[in-house]
Amino acid sequence: MRENDWTRVLGWPGYRVYQHEINEPAKTLKLWVRRKRGNRKLVCSGCGRKFADGYDSYEREVRDLPWSEYGTTVVVELYRVRCPDCGIKTEKVPLLPSKAPFRQRFEEAVGRACESAAARRVARQFGLAASRCAPSTCAI
């Protein structure tokens, strides 16, 4: 599969897959993504101010929903901005609403599963530590 195909399957608007790695024995898939050309409007996560340039960049790994039997990790290239009001802040990315190491749709899937199953079962299903799924809230 080409990176172009992975980009369509991943479905991150404004981002493209530039590298992928499949580990068949471990049943894992790892995708590296970065912003598409022309998608350079950076938003301060503190105040929402927009910037044309980043201060620096770094990579952040987040878990995504499994694809078939493959556990999926997405490595996203993020920028930090130098905001005059907030200082140096990471850009705001709608698909990563929190600092948790999970993509938003992964968090939502775990939450839905907790509505109809025991927390321990949900933790096992998603490969989470049982402590991540509290019996009353199943919050990750």
N, C-alpha and C positions, 0 to 999 in steps of 0.2 A: 504494500500500500504506500502511495506517495504522501508526502507531508500535506499536499493540497487536499487529498482525500481525508486525512486525519482532521484537518481544519474544519471541513464541513461536518464531520461526524461529531466533533467536540462541541461545536455550536457556541463559541464564545464570540459575540459580536465585537468587531474591532480588533481581534487578536488572530494570530495565525500560528500554526504548529510549524516549527522549523527543525525539529529533531524528534525522533521517537526511538524507543528501545523496548523490545519484547523479550522477556525472560521466560521461556517455556517451562523449564523445570520448576521454577518458583511460581509460575502462573501470575506474573505481574506485567503490567504495561506502564511505561513512563513516557509522558509527552512533555516537551519543552515548548512554551508559547511566549510570544512577544507581540507587542503592538504592531498592527499593520501600518504600512507607510500612509501618511496623511492623518493618522489617528494620534495626534500629538498634543491634544488639549488635556493638560494635567490639572486635576482638581485637588486642592488641599483637603485632607481628611479632617482637619480641625474646623475651618471656617467656610470652606466651599469656594474660595477664591480660585480663579483659573490662571494657569501659567502656560507659557509656550515652551519653556525649557525646564528640564529637570536638574536638580542639584547633583545627584548621582543615581546609580541603579544597583539593584541586588536581586537575587533569586529567592523565591519563597515556594516551598513545596506544600501542596494541599491535596487531600484525599478527594477523589471523585467517586461516583457510583461505579461499581464493577461493570465491566463489559464482558458478557458471557461469564466464563469462570476466571477471568483475569482481574485481579485487584488493580485499580488504576490510581496513579499519582500524576498530578500535573505540576510542573515546575514553571511558574510564571515569573517573567521578568517585570519587576516593579520599579518605579522611580520614586525618589524622594524630592520634595520641592523645598526651596528656601522661602518660606512665607514671612513677610514683614510683621504680621500679627501673631502668628503661632510658632515661629521658628522653623526648624527643619522637621517636616512631617512627611509621612508616606502618602503617596497619591491615593485618592479614593477610587476604589474599584467596586462597582455595584455587585459583581458576582462573588465578591469576597467581603461580605458586610461586617465581619468581625475579625479579630486576631486569631481566631481558632484555626487549626490546621485542616479545615474542611471547606469544601466548596459549598455554596448556599444550597444547591439541590441535594447534596449529600445530607446536610443537616435536616432538610425538609423530609427526606425519605425516612430517616431515622425517627423523626417526630411522628410521621404517619404510622410507621410500624409499631411504635409504642402505644398507639391508641387501641390496638387490637391484640397485643401480645405482651407477655411478661418481659420485663426489662432485661433479665438475664438472657433470654432467648434472642432478643433484638441485638444485644451486645455480641453474642456469638455469631449471629447472621451477618453482621457488618464488620466483624473482626475488630471490635472495640474491647477495651478493658471493661470488666463488669462495673468498675467504679465510675465509668463515664456515663452509665445509664442508671441514674438514681431511681429507686422504685416508684416514687410518686411523680417525678417530672420527666424522667428519661432524657435529661438534657445532656448534650455533648459539648 
